């Protein structure tokens, strides 16, 4: 995948598919320590150790719309190529954590990409799930939490076009502030 944001979206969609009711994305960018990492954590169905090995195989998928599952294998290859690693921790009935670690300045590390579009896609995919997005750049942190958004919006729905436009701009503004 050309952008890390697309890997993130793929993993979050897996969390939704696993019936997680709380999904958290945490991105850490630390150029001073040459570290780029992210994790997606959910409280979904979880996976067995055997299933974790299967999801690393590109010729295995649980989806019926295609015969291959390239998301996790491609992310793992990207992490290794960037002197990092992919970690998967999961417990049946408790949930899953997928963590990607890479060198920040590695020449082969894909750009983060369009996180505001990724967040909008996630919000459009949610039904009743709570989603928290935390993004840390060095010592600055930005947090977007659907629980807080829903409390602030009252009866308005997150998926309304005007609200999604505002969220997109808000995410873009906050990410710009992080890196200044």
VMD Tcl script that draws the C-alpha trace (Angstrom):
set ca {
  {0.00 0.00 0.00}
  {1.25 3.45 -0.83}
  {0.19 5.07 2.45}
  {0.27 3.91 6.04}
  {-3.22 5.42 6.45}
  {-4.56 2.69 4.15}
  {-3.01 -0.02 6.34}
  {-4.61 1.64 9.35}
  {-8.00 1.74 7.65}
  {-7.73 -1.95 6.76}
  {-6.93 -2.93 10.35}
  {-9.75 -0.80 11.77}
  {-12.19 -2.39 9.33}
  {-11.03 -5.77 10.67}
  {-11.75 -4.53 14.21}
  {-15.25 -3.52 13.16}
  {-15.72 -6.90 11.48}
  {-14.57 -8.56 14.74}
  {-17.48 -6.82 16.48}
  {-15.32 -4.57 18.64}
  {-17.37 -1.99 20.52}
  {-14.31 0.11 21.40}
  {-11.57 0.70 18.86}
  {-8.50 2.80 19.53}
  {-5.88 4.03 17.09}
  {-2.65 5.48 18.46}
  {0.00 6.89 16.12}
  {3.38 7.92 17.48}
  {5.84 9.94 15.42}
  {9.16 10.56 17.14}
  {11.80 11.79 14.69}
  {14.27 12.51 17.53}
  {14.37 8.79 18.37}
  {13.85 7.66 14.77}
  {10.57 5.94 15.67}
  {7.29 5.68 13.83}
  {4.69 3.34 15.27}
  {0.99 2.83 15.50}
  {-1.36 0.39 17.06}
  {-5.01 -0.47 16.65}
  {-6.65 -2.04 19.67}
  {-10.15 -3.40 19.91}
  {-12.31 -5.36 22.32}
  {-13.68 -7.63 19.61}
  {-13.83 -11.41 19.28}
  {-10.08 -11.89 19.36}
  {-8.01 -14.50 17.55}
  {-6.42 -17.80 18.41}
  {-2.64 -18.23 18.03}
  {-3.29 -20.41 14.99}
  {-5.49 -17.74 13.41}
  {-2.82 -15.07 14.00}
  {-0.40 -17.18 11.93}
  {-3.03 -17.56 9.21}
  {-3.67 -13.79 8.91}
  {0.01 -13.33 8.14}
  {-0.45 -15.58 5.09}
  {-1.49 -13.54 2.01}
  {-3.45 -16.48 0.63}
  {-5.80 -16.60 3.61}
  {-8.78 -14.39 4.31}
  {-12.10 -14.70 6.10}
  {-13.76 -12.35 3.66}
  {-15.97 -13.87 1.01}
  {-15.52 -11.02 -1.47}
  {-11.95 -11.99 -2.37}
  {-9.58 -14.94 -2.14}
  {-6.52 -13.20 -0.71}
  {-5.89 -11.08 2.38}
  {-2.92 -8.85 1.71}
  {-3.37 -6.21 4.43}
  {-1.49 -7.79 7.32}
  {1.20 -9.50 5.18}
  {1.96 -6.25 3.33}
  {2.11 -4.28 6.57}
  {4.43 -6.87 8.10}
  {6.68 -6.69 5.02}
  {6.74 -2.89 5.22}
  {7.69 -2.98 8.91}
  {10.54 -5.44 8.29}
  {11.73 -3.47 5.27}
  {11.93 -0.38 7.53}
  {13.93 -2.16 10.26}
  {10.85 -2.67 12.40}
  {8.33 -5.32 13.24}
  {4.64 -6.12 13.35}
  {3.24 -7.41 16.63}
  {-0.15 -9.03 17.07}
  {-1.54 -9.78 20.51}
  {-4.98 -11.27 20.82}
  {-7.12 -13.15 23.25}
  {-10.36 -14.88 22.40}
  {-13.32 -12.91 23.70}
  {-11.11 -10.02 24.84}
  {-9.82 -8.35 21.68}
  {-6.76 -7.68 19.60}
  {-3.84 -5.26 19.42}
  {-1.95 -4.88 16.18}
  {1.19 -2.76 16.47}
  {3.45 -1.64 13.64}
  {6.93 -0.28 14.41}
  {9.31 1.27 11.88}
  {12.27 3.59 11.64}
  {10.91 7.11 11.18}
  {13.45 8.21 8.59}
  {13.82 4.94 6.71}
  {13.86 5.59 2.99}
  {11.31 2.81 2.36}
  {8.77 3.93 4.99}
  {5.64 4.99 3.17}
  {4.19 8.38 4.05}
  {1.45 8.48 6.65}
  {-0.96 9.74 4.03}
  {-4.41 11.24 4.28}
  {-5.41 10.63 7.88}
  {-8.45 12.91 7.73}
  {-9.96 10.80 4.94}
  {-9.10 7.65 6.87}
  {-10.85 8.98 9.97}
  {-13.91 9.98 7.92}
  {-14.02 6.49 6.38}
  {-13.83 4.96 9.85}
  {-16.63 7.20 11.15}
  {-18.82 6.24 8.20}
  {-18.20 2.56 8.97}
  {-19.14 2.79 12.64}
  {-22.50 1.73 13.90}
  {-22.55 1.76 17.69}
  {-18.79 1.48 18.27}
  {-16.73 4.02 20.15}
  {-13.60 5.12 18.31}
  {-10.65 7.00 19.78}
  {-7.84 8.40 17.65}
  {-4.69 9.58 19.40}
  {-1.81 11.03 17.43}
  {1.46 11.99 19.07}
  {4.20 13.94 17.33}
  {7.22 14.20 19.63}
  {5.71 15.59 22.84}
  {2.49 17.01 21.34}
  {-0.69 14.93 21.28}
  {-4.06 15.21 19.56}
  {-7.08 13.12 20.59}
  {-10.40 12.65 18.81}
  {-12.97 10.53 20.63}
  {-16.43 9.73 19.26}
  {-17.79 9.58 22.80}
  {-16.88 13.23 23.35}
  {-18.06 14.21 19.88}
  {-21.45 12.60 20.46}
  {-21.78 14.31 23.84}
  {-21.01 17.68 22.24}
  {-23.35 17.09 19.29}
  {-26.33 15.99 21.35}
  {-28.98 14.72 18.97}
  {-26.95 15.34 15.82}
  {-25.44 12.31 14.10}
  {-21.71 12.01 13.38}
  {-22.35 10.78 9.84}
  {-24.14 13.96 8.69}
  {-22.26 15.61 5.80}
  {-21.79 18.98 7.54}
  {-20.41 17.30 10.65}
  {-18.09 15.07 8.62}
  {-16.76 18.14 6.77}
  {-16.09 19.84 10.11}
  {-14.36 16.73 11.49}
  {-12.19 16.44 8.37}
  {-11.08 20.07 8.71}
  {-10.58 19.69 12.47}
  {-8.36 16.63 12.02}
  {-6.34 18.39 9.31}
  {-5.92 21.50 11.49}
  {-4.86 19.50 14.55}
  {-2.35 17.41 12.61}
  {-0.84 20.60 11.15}
  {-0.51 22.05 14.66}
  {1.24 18.89 15.86}
  {4.08 19.21 13.39}
  {4.67 22.97 13.70}
}
mol new
graphics top color blue
foreach p $ca { graphics top sphere $p radius 0.5 }
foreach p [lrange $ca 0 end-1] q [lrange $ca 1 end] { graphics top cylinder $p $q radius 0.2 }
display resetview
